[in-house]
Each structure stands twice: as C-alpha cells, then as structure tokens.
Amino acid sequence: MRATDPLLPLLAQTFGSTAGGAAAVITAFAVAYGLLQLVHGPFGDRIGKYRMVFWVTALAAAGNLACALAPSLPLLIAARFATGALVGAIVPLAMAWIGDAVPYERRQPVLARFLIGHMFGIALSVMAAGWLGERYGWQAVFYALAGLYTLVAILLWVELRGNASAGAGQEPAHLLSESFLRMAALTRRPWVRVVLGTVFVEGALLSGAHAFVAYHAHLHFGLGLAASGALLALTALGGLLYASVAGRLVPMLGERGMVLAGGLLLGAGYLGLAAAPAAGAAAPCILALGIGFYMLHNTLQVHATQMAPETRGAAVALFAFFLFTGQSMGIWLASHAVDSVGTQPVFVVAALGLPLLALDFRRRLAAHRLP
C-alpha cells in the first residue's frame, strides 16, 4: 500500500514527470483497491474469506512482477492498478473473518492486535522502499514484493490444507447478483450511511496529505529517499503504540473519547508538520498522526464489522470501497494542489478537516445504539 510513497522523487526523475504526475501510481492502486471491493465482498462470502485471501495473494505476486518490468510510467500505473485490484481483498476480508469469529465486546482489542501486522508492513515498506530505491533503483522494490507475496501465498495454502478453522465464517452459496443486491440494500440503513460517509471523508483528508509526507521531507528537509522513508515509518510506530495500549485505553476513554482524541491528534500532527522547520521537529508530528489515525479509524472499523452482521463480508467490503474511493479522491486532489501551491497547504486542510470530522462522528455515536 505505501511502498511507492518514498519513491515519488525517483519516479518523477526517472520518467520525466512532476511529483503530482508520479503520484498516479498511488492513486491508481487506491482506486482499484476501492472499486474492486464491490466484487471481493460477495466472492469472499461465497467461496470463503480465507480462501479468497489466498488466491488474491498468489495473483498479486505476478502483479508486482509486472510493476517491476514496466518500461514506462503509464504501464507502471496500469500494473499498479491491477495489483491494487487484487490485494484490496486481503485486509477487508480478514477483518470480516475476525468479525465472524470474535464477539463484539472483544473485537476492538483483537482488531488492534491484527493491525500490528499491517502496521509492521507499512513501516517496513516505507523504510525498505526508500533504501532499495536509493541503492538499486525503483524496480528492486517490486521484485522484493513479488517474492514476499509468493512466500505468503505458500504459507496461506499450507494453513488452508491443515487448519479447519480457516474455513470458518463461510456463508451459504448465493447468486452473485443476489450478493450485489444485498450490498446495495445496506446503503439504505441510516447508520451504515453515517459510517460510510465518515470513512470516505477520513480517507480523502488523511491519505491525500499523507501520500506527500515523504516527498515533503525530501524537498524541505533535504532527506534522501531512505531517510524520508524511515521518517514516514513513524506513522506505523504510532499505530503500534496505540495497539499496545488499546486494551486498556478503549475502556478508559470509550468510543466517543477515542474518536475525539484521535481527531485532535491528527489535527495537531498535520499542523505541526506544516510548520516544522526540520526533520527533528517533524518526527513527533508524524508519530502523532499514527496514534491519532488508529484511534479514530479503528473505531470506524469496529462499527464496520457490526453494521450488518448477517452479511459481514459484503458490509466490510462496502466500507473498504468508500475508504479507498475517498483515499483516491484525496490523493488526486492533493497531487494537483502540491504541484500548484506545495505541500504545506495540503497539510493545513487536513489539520482543520479531521478534527471537525471526528467531532461530527462523536456526536452521531452518542445518538446511535447497537442493534
């Protein structure tokens, strides 16, 4: 998901593009990741969530190999789009599988622990991508990803063959047309619309700005690709700090307190990043972004797993569709803004918008009661 963020200066230089033009590799991935949720959810409910994750992981190895072999920026964008279409199934279907297996009252801490793997992946990718790109060229990143996806596909296959619980949560077979109709019907529920609308705006504000954090560090602080990638990894470290205390923090603050605190941390982080004169001052701001994001987003994820328990795979896929559609819209708008006015105004917009979004969702949570 984040492996191309620190590569933007290198891709722009290699293909003779601007940073905003090179950011199309990020936008294409996010667009495909979101759009294909409308397919992944029903297929996951039909053939089994764990089995679906295995198949898309195996195919994503080929997708990353195609990225490494792309001879031009348009072909790299196309290969990145295809890869996003595949791997978009992994996290939402894994979340839905957890929703099938874990009772609601225990789900927030379990999802937090599940996200530790996700956050380690983000931290590793931005550091490794910057280091590999700086020393061996941008293609090395995608060769490494192709190898990792191959290895994980093998491990998933072993688990499917030897662990009966991997098939837990598979729903009775439905016609795909029926699955799509059930997904569309979910949008008629008021609380579903609240969760989907909130995550769309969150994705646009947060990711539109976050996609250019490494580029900002390279441009304004004079950091190399490896160093800017390492700085960006502090977002994942903030998420790990949150995950380590989530079991105690959630009961203490409650969902409404988590949402408010997360929004305020995000606002402070982006505002501080816009004003930071050097990398040392930016580091705690980026750390705050990671903590704030997971405080807000993990609460949204928990409600995504519960907003339609009878068709959880489709519901979480719909949630991911709105999240990544929002992200792609935000990155597209931010790429034009960065080329026109620079990175700081983009950070300021996110700093103002995210706390307001958190306040609105906190108000709506107060009026909502779980079914």
C-alpha positions as CSV (number, residue, x, y, z in Angstrom):
1,M,0.0,0.0,0.0
2,R,2.7,2.5,0.9
3,A,5.8,1.2,-0.8
4,T,5.6,3.8,-3.6
5,D,5.3,6.8,-1.3
6,P,9.1,7.3,-0.8
7,L,9.7,6.6,-4.4
8,L,7.9,9.6,-5.8
9,P,11.0,11.8,-6.3
10,L,12.8,8.9,-8.0
11,L,9.9,8.0,-10.2
12,A,9.4,11.6,-11.2
13,Q,13.1,11.9,-12.1
14,T,13.2,8.6,-14.0
15,F,10.1,9.2,-16.1
16,G,10.4,12.9,-16.5
17,S,7.3,13.7,-14.5
18,T,6.2,16.0,-11.7
19,A,5.6,14.7,-8.2
20,G,1.9,15.0,-8.8
21,G,2.2,13.1,-12.0
22,A,4.2,10.3,-10.4
23,A,1.6,10.1,-7.6
24,A,-0.7,8.5,-10.1
25,V,1.0,5.2,-9.1
26,I,-0.5,5.7,-5.6
27,T,-3.9,6.9,-6.9
28,A,-4.3,4.0,-9.3
29,F,-3.6,1.5,-6.6
30,A,-6.1,3.2,-4.3
31,V,-8.8,3.5,-7.0
32,A,-8.5,-0.2,-7.9
33,Y,-8.3,-1.2,-4.2
34,G,-11.6,0.5,-3.5
35,L,-13.6,-0.2,-6.7
36,L,-13.0,-4.0,-6.6
37,Q,-14.4,-4.2,-3.0
38,L,-17.8,-4.5,-4.7
39,V,-16.6,-7.8,-6.2
40,H,-14.3,-9.1,-3.4
41,G,-17.0,-8.9,-0.7
42,P,-19.6,-11.1,-2.5
43,F,-16.9,-13.5,-3.8
44,G,-15.5,-13.8,-0.3
45,D,-18.9,-14.6,1.2
46,R,-19.4,-17.2,-1.5
47,I,-16.2,-19.1,-1.6
48,G,-14.8,-18.4,1.9
49,K,-12.9,-15.3,3.1
50,Y,-9.7,-17.1,4.0
51,R,-9.6,-19.0,0.6
52,M,-10.2,-15.7,-1.3
53,V,-7.3,-14.1,0.5
54,F,-5.1,-17.0,-0.6
55,W,-6.0,-16.6,-4.3
56,V,-5.5,-12.8,-4.5
57,T,-2.2,-13.1,-2.6
58,A,-0.9,-15.6,-5.2
59,L,-2.0,-13.5,-8.1
60,A,-0.6,-10.3,-6.6
61,A,2.9,-11.8,-6.8
62,A,2.5,-11.7,-10.6
63,G,1.1,-8.2,-10.4
64,N,4.2,-6.9,-8.5
65,L,6.5,-8.6,-11.1
66,A,4.6,-6.7,-13.8
67,C,5.3,-3.5,-11.9
68,A,9.0,-4.2,-11.8
69,L,9.1,-4.9,-15.5
70,A,7.1,-1.9,-16.6
71,P,9.1,0.2,-19.1
72,S,7.1,3.4,-18.8
73,L,5.1,5.4,-16.2
74,P,1.7,4.7,-17.9
75,L,2.5,0.9,-17.9
76,L,3.7,1.1,-14.3
77,I,0.4,2.9,-13.3
78,A,-1.6,0.2,-15.1
79,A,0.3,-2.6,-13.4
80,R,-0.1,-0.9,-10.0
81,F,-3.8,-0.6,-10.7
82,A,-4.1,-4.4,-11.4
83,T,-2.1,-5.1,-8.2
84,G,-4.4,-2.9,-6.1
85,A,-7.4,-4.7,-7.6
86,L,-6.1,-7.9,-6.2
87,V,-4.7,-7.1,-2.8
88,G,-7.7,-5.0,-1.9
89,A,-9.4,-8.1,-0.8
90,I,-6.9,-9.0,1.9
91,V,-7.5,-6.6,4.8
92,P,-11.3,-6.2,4.5
93,L,-11.9,-9.9,4.2
94,A,-9.5,-10.6,7.1
95,M,-11.4,-8.1,9.2
96,A,-14.7,-9.7,8.2
97,W,-13.3,-13.1,9.2
98,I,-12.4,-11.8,12.6
99,G,-15.9,-10.3,12.8
100,D,-17.3,-13.8,12.2
101,A,-15.0,-15.4,14.9
102,V,-14.8,-12.8,17.7
103,P,-17.7,-11.5,19.8
104,Y,-18.3,-7.7,19.5
105,E,-17.2,-6.9,23.1
106,R,-13.8,-8.4,22.5
107,R,-13.4,-7.2,18.9
108,Q,-11.7,-3.8,19.2
109,P,-8.6,-5.1,21.0
110,V,-8.4,-8.1,18.7
111,L,-8.6,-5.9,15.6
112,A,-5.9,-3.7,17.2
113,R,-3.6,-6.7,17.5
114,F,-4.5,-7.8,14.0
115,L,-3.4,-4.3,12.7
116,I,0.0,-4.7,14.3
117,G,1.0,-6.9,11.3
118,H,-0.5,-4.3,8.9
119,M,1.5,-1.6,10.6
120,F,4.7,-3.5,10.6
121,G,4.2,-4.0,6.9
122,I,3.7,-0.2,6.4
123,A,6.8,0.6,8.5
124,L,8.9,-2.0,6.7
125,S,7.7,-0.9,3.2
126,V,8.5,2.8,3.5
127,M,11.9,2.2,5.0
128,A,12.8,-0.7,2.7
129,A,11.4,1.0,-0.4
130,G,13.4,4.2,0.2
131,W,16.6,2.2,0.9
132,L,16.2,-0.2,-2.1
133,G,15.2,2.6,-4.4
134,E,18.2,4.7,-3.4
135,R,20.7,1.9,-3.9
136,Y,19.3,-0.4,-6.5
137,G,16.6,1.5,-8.4
138,W,12.8,1.6,-8.1
139,Q,12.4,-1.8,-9.7
140,A,14.0,-3.6,-6.8
141,V,11.1,-2.7,-4.6
142,F,8.6,-4.6,-6.8
143,Y,10.9,-7.6,-7.2
144,A,11.1,-7.8,-3.3
145,L,7.3,-7.5,-3.1
146,A,6.8,-10.2,-5.7
147,G,9.0,-12.6,-3.6
148,L,7.1,-11.7,-0.4
149,Y,3.7,-12.3,-1.9
150,T,4.9,-15.7,-3.2
151,L,6.1,-16.7,0.2
152,V,2.9,-15.7,2.0
153,A,0.7,-17.4,-0.6
154,I,2.6,-20.7,0.1
155,L,2.0,-20.2,3.9
156,L,-1.7,-19.5,3.4
157,W,-2.1,-22.6,1.3
158,V,-0.5,-24.7,4.0
159,E,-2.9,-23.2,6.5
160,L,-5.9,-23.9,4.3
161,R,-4.9,-27.5,3.9
162,G,-4.1,-28.2,7.6
163,N,-6.4,-25.9,9.7
164,A,-10.1,-26.5,9.6
165,S,-10.9,-23.2,11.3
166,A,-9.5,-21.3,8.3
167,G,-12.9,-22.0,6.6
168,A,-14.9,-20.5,9.5
169,G,-17.5,-17.9,8.6
170,Q,-18.2,-19.1,5.1
171,E,-21.8,-18.2,4.2
172,P,-24.2,-20.4,2.2
173,A,-23.8,-20.0,-1.5
174,H,-25.8,-17.1,-3.1
175,L,-26.1,-16.0,-6.6
176,L,-23.6,-13.2,-7.2
177,S,-26.5,-10.9,-8.3
178,E,-28.2,-11.5,-5.0
179,S,-25.0,-10.6,-3.2
180,F,-24.7,-7.4,-5.1
181,L,-28.3,-6.5,-4.3
182,R,-27.8,-7.2,-0.6
183,M,-24.7,-4.9,-0.7
184,A,-26.7,-2.1,-2.3
185,A,-29.5,-2.6,0.2
186,L,-27.1,-1.9,3.0
187,T,-26.8,1.8,1.9
188,R,-30.5,2.3,2.8
189,R,-29.7,1.9,6.5
190,P,-29.1,5.3,8.2
191,W,-26.2,4.1,10.4
192,V,-24.5,2.4,7.5
193,R,-24.6,5.7,5.6
194,V,-23.1,7.5,8.6
195,V,-20.1,5.1,8.8
196,L,-19.5,5.0,5.1
197,G,-19.7,8.8,4.7
198,T,-17.4,9.3,7.6
199,V,-14.7,6.9,6.4
200,F,-14.9,8.4,2.9
201,V,-14.1,11.9,4.2
202,E,-11.4,10.4,6.6
203,G,-9.7,8.7,3.7
204,A,-9.7,11.8,1.5
205,L,-8.4,14.1,4.2
206,L,-5.9,11.8,5.7
207,S,-4.4,10.0,2.7
208,G,-4.4,13.0,0.4
209,A,-2.0,14.6,2.8
210,H,-0.1,11.5,4.0
211,A,0.9,10.5,0.4
212,F,3.2,13.5,0.3
213,V,4.8,13.3,3.7
214,A,7.9,11.6,2.4
215,Y,8.1,13.9,-0.6
216,H,7.8,16.9,1.8
217,A,10.7,15.5,3.9
218,H,12.8,15.1,0.8
219,L,12.0,18.5,-0.5
220,H,12.0,20.7,2.6
221,F,14.3,18.8,5.0
222,G,16.9,17.6,2.4
223,L,16.5,14.0,3.3
224,G,17.4,11.1,0.9
225,L,14.8,8.5,-0.1
226,A,15.9,6.1,2.6
227,A,15.8,8.7,5.4
228,S,12.4,10.1,4.3
229,G,11.0,6.6,4.2
230,A,12.3,6.0,7.7
231,L,10.7,9.2,8.9
232,L,7.4,8.2,7.4
233,A,7.6,4.9,9.2
234,L,6.9,6.8,12.4
235,T,3.3,6.7,11.4
236,A,3.3,3.0,11.8
237,L,5.2,3.2,15.1
238,G,2.4,5.5,16.4
239,G,-0.1,2.8,15.4
240,L,2.0,0.2,17.2
241,L,2.0,2.4,20.3
242,Y,-1.8,2.6,20.1
243,A,-2.2,-1.2,19.6
244,S,0.0,-1.9,22.6
245,V,-2.4,0.0,24.9
246,A,-5.7,-0.3,23.1
247,G,-6.9,-3.0,25.5
248,R,-6.7,-0.5,28.4
249,L,-7.3,2.7,26.5
250,V,-10.7,1.8,25.0
251,P,-12.4,1.0,28.3
252,M,-11.0,4.2,29.8
253,L,-11.9,6.6,27.1
254,G,-14.9,4.9,25.5
255,E,-15.6,5.0,21.8
256,R,-16.6,8.7,21.8
257,G,-13.4,9.7,23.7
258,M,-11.3,7.6,21.3
259,V,-12.8,9.4,18.3
260,L,-12.3,12.9,19.7
261,A,-8.8,12.2,20.9
262,G,-7.9,10.7,17.5
263,G,-9.2,13.6,15.6
264,L,-7.4,16.2,17.8
265,L,-4.1,14.3,17.4
266,L,-4.4,14.1,13.7
267,G,-5.1,17.9,13.5
268,A,-2.1,18.7,15.7
269,G,0.1,16.3,13.8
270,Y,-0.6,17.8,10.4
271,L,-0.5,21.4,11.6
272,G,2.9,20.7,13.3
273,L,4.2,19.0,10.2
274,A,3.2,22.0,8.0
275,A,5.2,24.3,10.4
276,A,8.1,22.1,11.2
277,P,11.5,23.7,10.3
278,A,13.5,20.4,10.3
279,A,13.1,16.6,10.4
280,G,13.6,16.5,14.1
281,A,10.6,18.7,14.7
282,A,8.5,16.8,12.2
283,A,9.2,13.4,13.8
284,P,6.8,13.7,16.8
285,C,4.1,15.2,14.5
286,I,4.3,12.1,12.3
287,L,4.2,9.9,15.3
288,A,1.1,11.7,16.5
289,L,-0.5,11.0,13.1
290,G,-0.1,7.3,13.6
291,I,-1.6,7.3,17.0
292,G,-4.5,9.6,16.1
293,F,-5.3,7.7,12.9
294,Y,-5.7,4.3,14.6
295,M,-7.7,5.8,17.5
296,L,-10.2,7.2,15.0
297,H,-10.1,4.6,12.3
298,N,-10.1,1.5,14.5
299,T,-13.4,2.7,16.0
300,L,-14.8,3.1,12.5
301,Q,-13.6,-0.4,11.6
302,V,-15.3,-2.0,14.6
303,H,-18.6,-0.4,13.6
304,A,-18.0,-1.6,10.0
305,T,-17.8,-5.2,11.3
306,Q,-21.1,-4.8,13.2
307,M,-23.2,-2.6,10.9
308,A,-24.6,-5.7,9.1
309,P,-23.6,-8.9,10.9
310,E,-25.8,-11.1,8.7
311,T,-23.7,-10.2,5.6
312,R,-20.5,-9.1,7.2
313,G,-18.2,-9.8,4.2
314,A,-20.2,-7.5,2.0
315,A,-20.6,-4.8,4.6
316,V,-16.8,-4.6,5.3
317,A,-16.1,-4.7,1.6
318,L,-18.5,-1.7,1.2
319,F,-16.7,0.0,4.0
320,A,-13.4,-0.5,2.2
321,F,-14.8,0.7,-1.1
322,F,-15.8,4.0,0.5
323,L,-12.5,4.3,2.4
324,F,-10.3,3.7,-0.7
325,T,-12.5,5.7,-3.0
326,G,-12.1,8.6,-0.6
327,Q,-8.3,8.0,-0.5
328,S,-8.0,8.0,-4.3
329,M,-10.1,11.2,-4.5
330,G,-8.0,12.8,-1.8
331,I,-4.7,11.9,-3.3
332,W,-5.8,13.0,-6.8
333,L,-6.9,16.4,-5.4
334,A,-3.7,16.7,-3.3
335,S,-1.4,15.9,-6.2
336,H,-2.8,18.9,-8.1
337,A,-2.5,21.1,-5.1
338,V,1.1,20.0,-4.4
339,D,2.1,20.8,-8.0
340,S,0.4,24.2,-7.7
341,V,0.9,25.5,-4.1
342,G,3.2,23.0,-2.4
343,T,2.7,20.5,0.5
344,Q,2.0,22.8,3.5
345,P,-1.5,24.0,2.4
346,V,-2.5,20.3,1.9
347,F,-1.4,19.6,5.4
348,V,-3.3,22.6,6.8
349,V,-6.5,21.5,5.1
350,A,-6.2,18.0,6.7
351,A,-5.3,19.6,10.1
352,L,-8.6,21.6,10.1
353,G,-10.9,19.0,8.5
354,L,-10.0,15.8,10.5
355,P,-10.9,17.2,14.0
356,L,-14.2,18.6,12.6
357,L,-14.9,15.1,11.1
358,A,-14.2,13.5,14.5
359,L,-16.5,15.9,16.3
360,D,-19.3,15.1,13.9
361,F,-18.9,11.3,14.2
362,R,-18.6,11.6,18.0
363,R,-22.0,13.4,18.1
364,R,-23.5,10.7,15.9
365,L,-22.1,8.0,18.1
366,A,-23.9,9.5,21.1
367,A,-27.2,9.1,19.3
368,H,-26.5,5.6,18.0
369,R,-27.4,2.3,19.7
370,L,-26.1,-1.0,18.5
371,P,-28.7,-3.4,17.2
